[in-house]
Amino acid sequence: MAKRPVNQLKFGAVLSYASLAMGVIVSLVYTPIMLRQLGESEFGVYNTVLPIVSYLNLLSFGLGSAYTRFYSRFKVADDKEGVARLNGLFLTIYAILGAAVLVIGSIIAAGMPQLLASSALTEPEIALAQKLMYILTVNAAVAFPISIFESHVMVNEQYLFQKIVAIGKTVLNPLIMIPLLLCGFRSVTMVCLTLFFTLLSGTLNILYCLKHLKMSFRFGRFDRGLVKEMFGYTFYIFIGILVDQINWSMDRLILTGVGSVPIAIYTIGSQLEQYYTTMSTTFSGLLTPRVHRMVSAGSSNEELSALFIRVGRIQFLLMSMILLGFAAVGRPFAVCWGGGEAYEVSYLIALALFIPALFPAIQTLGIEIQRAKNMHKFRSFVYLGVAIGNLILSIPLCKLFASLGERYMSSTYGAEYAGIFAGLGCAMGTALAVLIGNVLLMNWYYHKHIGLDIPAFWRSILRMLPGILPPAAVAIAIALWAPMRNSYVDVLLWGGLFVIVYLLSVWLLSMNREEKDLVLRPLQRLFKQK
């Protein structure tokens, strides 16, 4: 009997969420241990360096999206020679960019004492930041040439391999690092281990591409027209990624003027927000090759809108459950996770970031539709405006909330905690800027210029609200009146109760037949096999 082919998209989606779930579960254990073993000072320094290193990664210029676009074009045309030349071109460019990252990052690391001289960090903290910067620069430089192979795996929709490697990396890194932390090793060992796993996963991707996917390369004279078109396409992706990175890392850089403890408090909240937004991109990311193929094949706006709405509805169901569930039990969770009552502020920071992030989170497929149509220029300028607005709003709000913290937190938890409310001010500035730019302006652009049926999208979402309102009321009731101690047991009990209410409500009042079939069909096949 012939073996049925594996549905890479379905299994990829399952493994994507499994990987994400494992990452969250591991973080429940790993992050508190890291915070306690490193201390709030070193943890804050570590999270001060990470945004700086992330700027080095911007030198990729959004080439990953360009590879997907042009590979899809050659694939649709069955141009094997074009694919080989594209692979050679991208490997050459990534190798050059990796060398540039190594040089620039080393210069930045050498100048760290001067860069952070006016910050609130102490001399030992600055020296540690410099050491971490050197190691993470090498990690970033190595990751550049490896990324062409990761992109090749993704564009060929080999999600099983891709996600298995990701799960292995997610689980093994902390499993090795936790005992080392408990034995007294610190942040330098952490970043060295990160470099090791970058090399290991990169080697696996290279071997898979060469041996299994038969990835071929052609070097030599490259098509100048293709290079010009490629960089014209990626320029505005780069601008968008750049300002988006600035926007989401700006708050931690602003907080360097307050101290390392407020950075640690803010990092716990922003890390939760990163998990939240990753949930939305996990599923839509799997559809990136399909979107580019649809546009290359000339699919209509109606077909793209239908896919956009279907994916958006599924994302809305997931993201609403997480948002409301976090509103219900996030406060005791943040206190347990951070390790003290002061981390109630992390809950407020995360909630302030979650709420505006919900709207762009259910429209992430629209980003790839823009890129596939080569109409992402406007988004880049919107994100630039968001970053500027974030800076204008966050600095005064940071000062305002820092002064509130001085009157309350210093007398309650000690002087070192006086500035932790500053992070909440930064988060609120970010939230306002995101609502204006990422939600209002981008929806207008999606409808007027991209051709997506945004009124139909929001009508479809509004029809789901009857199933969302009852669990929303339950979430508020749990947050305000449930007798919860600051323990994971209470978080699980009350969170589990909320999830049951939510699932029943949306099943009866929100989900359509197609969405219910996504749940029922796998269950029916499972029971038939038994």
N, C-alpha and C positions, 0 to 999 in steps of 0.2 A: 504493500500500500504506500502510495506517495506521501512524503512528509509535507504537511501543510506549511507554507511559508510563514515566517514570524511577522506579525503586524508591528513594524518598528515604531509607528506613531503611537499606537495604544500602549505597547509595552514601554515605550520611551516616556509617555506621560505618567504611567504608574511608577516607573523607576525615578522619574524626576521628582515627583512628590515624595517618594520613599527617601530619596537622597536629601531632600529639603527637611523632611520630618526627622531623619537621623541627625542632620546638622543642628536642628533646634534642640533635640533631646540631648545630644552631646554637649551643646552649649549650656544647657541647664546644669550640667555637672562641671564642664570645663571652665566657663567664665567665672563662676564664684571662686573656684580653686585658684585660677589665675590671679584674680583680684586680691584674694587674701594672701597668697604666697608672694606676689610682687609688691603688694601694698598699693594704696591709692596713688602715691607719688609716682612710682615706676610705671604703674598701669596707665596713668595720665600721660607720662612721657612717651610710652609706646604708642598711644593713640594720638599723640601730637605728630609723630613721625609718619604714620600711615597716610594721612592726607597729602603730605609732601611727596611721598613716593608715588601716590596715585597720580600726581600731576605728570610724573615721568611717563606713565603708561599712556598719557594723552598723545605722545609722539607716534602712536599707532595710526593717528589721523583717521580713525574710523575705517581702516582698510579691510577689517573683517566683513563689514557690510558690502564693500565694493567687491570683495572676492565672491560673495554669494550672488551678487547681481550679475557679474560678468561670467562666472562659471555657469549660472543658469542659462544665460544667453547662448554660450557655446554648446551646452548640453542639449538644449532644444534644437539647435542646428546640427547636432551630431558631429561637431567639429573636434575630433580628438587631438589634432595637431594644435588647435587653438587652446585647448585645455592644458596641454603640456607646456606651451609657451607661457600661458597665464601662471601656471605653478612655478615655473622658473623665474618669472618676473617678480612674483610676490616673495619667493624665498630670498632673492637678491635684495629686494627693498627691505624686508624685515631684518636681514642680517646687518645691513647698513644702519638701520634705525636702532638695533640692539647695541651696536658699537657707540652710537651717539648717546644713547641712554647711559651707558657705562661712563662715558666722559663727563656728561653734564651732571649726573648724579654724584660722581666723585668730587666735582668742583663744589656742588652744593654741600656735600658732607664736610669738605675741608673748611667751608665758610660758616658752618653751623654756629660756632661761638659768636660770630659777629651778627648772624641773622637773628639769633635768639637773645642777644645781649639786653634788649629793652623789654623782654618778656618777664613774667613773674617767676620763671624757672630758676632754680639755683645752679651753681657751677657744676656740681656732680650730675644733676639732671641733664644739663646741656651736654656734658661729656658723654653720658650714656646715649643721648639722642644722636650724637655724631657717630658713635659706634654702630648703632642700629641702622643708621642711614647708609653706611658703607655696605653692610651685608644685604640690605633690602635692595640697594641699587644693583648689585650683582644678580640678585633674583629677578629683578625686572628686566635686566639686559638679556639674561638667558631665556626668559619667557617669550621674547619677541620672535626669534626664528622658529620656536616651537609652535607658535600660534597658527602658522600656515597649515600645519598638519591637523591641529584641532579643528580649524575651519573646514578642512577637507572632509573630516569625519562627519561633521555636522551637516554640511551641504549635501552629502550623500545619504543623509538620514539614517546613519548607523547609530541610532540612539541607545541601543542595548550596550554596546561597547562603551560609548561615551559616558553613560550614566553609571555603569559598573565601575569605571575608573574613578568617577567623581565620588561615588559612595565609598570606595576604598580609601581615597584621599581624606574624605570627611571623617571617617571613623579612625583610621590608623594614626593620623597626626596627633589627635588628642590622647589616644590610648598610649602612645609612646611618651607624649609630653607630660601628662599628669604625674606619672611616677617620678619623672625627672624634676618637676616642680617641687614635689613633696620631698625629694632628696636635696633640695637647695639650689638647683639650677634655676636660672632666671631668664629675663627677656632675650638676652643674646643667644642663648640656646634655642629659644623659641623660633627666632628668625633663621637660625642655621638649619633647623629642622624643616622650616618652610622651604628653604632653598633645596634641600634634599628631595622633598616631595615634588617640587617643580621639575627637577631633573628626572626623577623616576617616572612621573606621569608623562612627561615629554618623550622619554625614550619609548614608552609603551605606545603612544600615539604615532610616533615615527615608524616603528616596526609594523603596526597595524596598517598604516597607509601603504607602506612599501610592499608588504607581504600579502595582505588580504585584499586591499582595494587596488593594488597594482598602480599606484600613483606614479605618473611619469613626469619628467621635467625636460624642458628644452631651454638651454641658455644661449647666449650670444646676442645678436642684434634684436632688440625688442621693437615692437610696433609703436612708433612715436605717437601716432594718433590714439592708440589705446591708452598709452601712459597719460597723455594729455586729458583724455576723456575721464580716465580713472581718477586723477587728482582733482579735476573739476567737480566730479561727483562727490569725492570724499571731503573736499574743503569745508563744505557747510555741515557735513556730519561731524567733522572735527570741531568746528566752532560750537555746535550744539553740545557735544560731549564735554568740551572744555568748560563752557559756562555752567553746564549741569553739575560737573564735578566741583567747580568753584562754589556753586550754590549750596550743595549738600555738605561741603567740608568747611565752608566759611565760618560756621558757628564755632567749631572747635578752634579755629585760628583766632577768632575774636576772643575766645575764652582764655587764650594764653596770657592775656593781660590781666586775668583775674586770679589764675593759679591752677595747679595740677589737679587738686581735688574737685573743683567744679568741672574740669574736663572729664574726669572719671565719672562723675554723676551724669553729665550730659551724654557720655559715650554709651552708658547702659541704655538710656532711652532711645538714642539714635540707632543703636544696634538692633533693638527690637523693631524699629521702623524699617530697617534694611531687610530684616526677615519678612516683614509684611509686604514690601514692594516686590521682593524676590518671588513670593507666592504668585503674584500676578503675571510676572514675565516667564515663569516656568513653563506654562502651557502654551502661551502665545509664541515663545521662542522656538518651540518645536514646529510651528507652522511657517516659520520664516522662509525656508526653501519653497514651500508650496505657494506662498504669496508671490515670490519673485517669478516662479514658473507661470503662474496665472497671468501676471502682468506681461511677461515676455510673450505669452501665447495670445494676448489680446482679449482677455476676459473683460466683460462689461462692468461698469460701476455698480449695476444692480447685483451682479454675482459677488463682487467684493463687499458690498454693503451687507448682503445676506450672511456672508462668513463673519464679517465684523460684528454683526448683531448676535449671531449664535455664540461666538466666543465671548463677547461682552456679557451676555446673560450668565454664562457659566462662571465667569470671573466675578460677577457681582454677587452670586450666591456664596462663593467661597470667601471673598473679601469682606462681605457684610458679616458673615459668621465670625470671622477673626476679629473684626473691629468691635462688634458688640460683645463678644466673649471677653476681649481684653478690657473693655469698659467695665464689665461685671467683676472680674477677678484680677485685673492687672495690678491693682495697688498692693495687695499682699504678696503677689508674685514678685513684683519689683523689689519689695523689702527683703524677701527671702533670697532672691537672686543676687541682689547687691550686698546684702549682709548687714543691713542697719535701717533704722527708721528714716534716716535722711534720704534714702532712696525712694521714698514716696514722691519726691520731686522728679525722679526718673520716669515714674508712671505718668505724671502730668506732662512731661516733655514728650514722651512717646505718644500719648493721646492727642496732643496738639499737632503732632506730625502725621498721625494716622488719618485723622479726619479729612484734611485736604487731599491726602494721597489716594483716598478711595476713588476719586473721580478719574484721574489719569490712569489709575491701576486697572480699571475695567476697559480701557481703550488702548492698551499697549499694542494691539495688532495694527492700529492706525499708524504707528511710527514706521512699521515695516512697509505698509502700503505706500506711505509717502516716499520712502527710500526707493522702493521698487519702481515708482513713477518718476523718480528723480525730481521730486517737488518738496524737498525737505529744507530748502533755503529759509523759508519764513519761520519754521520752527526754531532754527538756530538763532534768529534775531529775537524771537519771543523769549527764548531761554536767556539770552543776554539781558533783556529787559528784566526778567525775573531775578537774575543774579544781582543786578544793580538795585532793584527794589528791595531785595533781601538785605543787602548791605545798608541801605538807607534806613530801613525799618529796624534791623536787628541791633545796631549799635546803640541807639537811644533806649530801646526796650531792654537791652542787656544792662545798661546802667540803671534804669528804673527798677528792674526786678532785683538787681544786686543790692540796691539800697534797702529794698524790702527785706531781703535776706539778712542784712546786717542788723536790722531791728528785731528779727525773730530767731533766725537759726543760730546766731552766735551765742545767744543766751541759753539756747536749748541744747545744742550739740557741741559748742566750742567755737573758738574764733576761726579755726581752719575751715569750718563749714559756712562761714558768713556769706560767701559769694555764690552758693550753689543755685540760688534762684535766678542767677544771671543766665543760666542755660535755658530756663523756661522762657525768658524774654527773647532770646535768640530763636528758639523754636517757634514762638508766635510770629516773629517777623518773617521767618521762612514760610510758615503756613499761609499768611496773607498774600505773600508774593506768588506762591504756587496757585492759590485759588484764582487770582486775577489772570496770570499768564497761562499756566498749564491747563486750566479748565475753561475759562470764558473765551480767551482769544483762540485757543487751539480748536475748540468746538466750532467756532465761526469759520475757521480756515478749512477744517475737515469738510464742512458742508458746502461752502461757497467755491472752493478751489479744487479740493481733492476729489469731490464728487460723491462722497459718502452721504448716505441718507441719515443725517444726525437727528432730525425730528422723529423719524421712525425708530431710531436707536433709543432715544429717551422715552418715547411712548412705550416701547417694549419693557424698558426698565421700570417705569412707573406702574405698569400692570403687575409687577412682582411685589409691590409694596404691601398689599394686604397680608402676605405671608411674612413680611419683615417686621411689621409693627408689633404684633404680640410678643415675639422674643425680645424686641427692643425694650418694651415695657418691663419684661422680666429682668433684663440686664440692668436696667436702672434700679429696680427694686433690690436686686442682689447687691449692687454697689453701695446703696445707701443704707439698707436695713439688715442685710444678712449678718448673723453673728459669726463672722469669720476671724479666726486668729491668723497671725502671720506664719502660716505653715503650708507646705505643699499639699498636705492631705486635704485641708479645707479648700485650697485652690482647685484640686482635682474633683472634689465632691460637688462643689457649687458650679464649677465649670462644666462638669459632666451633666448636671441637671440642665444647665442652659443649653448645651448642645442638643440634648434630647428634645427640648421644647422647640429649638430652632429647626431641627430636621423635620419634625412632625408638621410644623407650621408651614414651612416652605413646600413640603411635599404636597400638602393638601391645598394650599392657596397660591403658590407662586410658580411651580414647575410645570412646563408643558409636556406633551406626550413624548417628544423627542428627547428631552432632558431626563425624563423618567426611564426611557428605554436605555439610556447610557448606563443606568444603574442596574436595571432589570435583566438586560440581555447577558452580561457576564455572569450574573447569578444563576440564570436559567441554564447556561452552558455548563456551569460548575456542577449543578445538581444533576444534569443529564449524564455527565461523566461518572458521577457516583452511582 
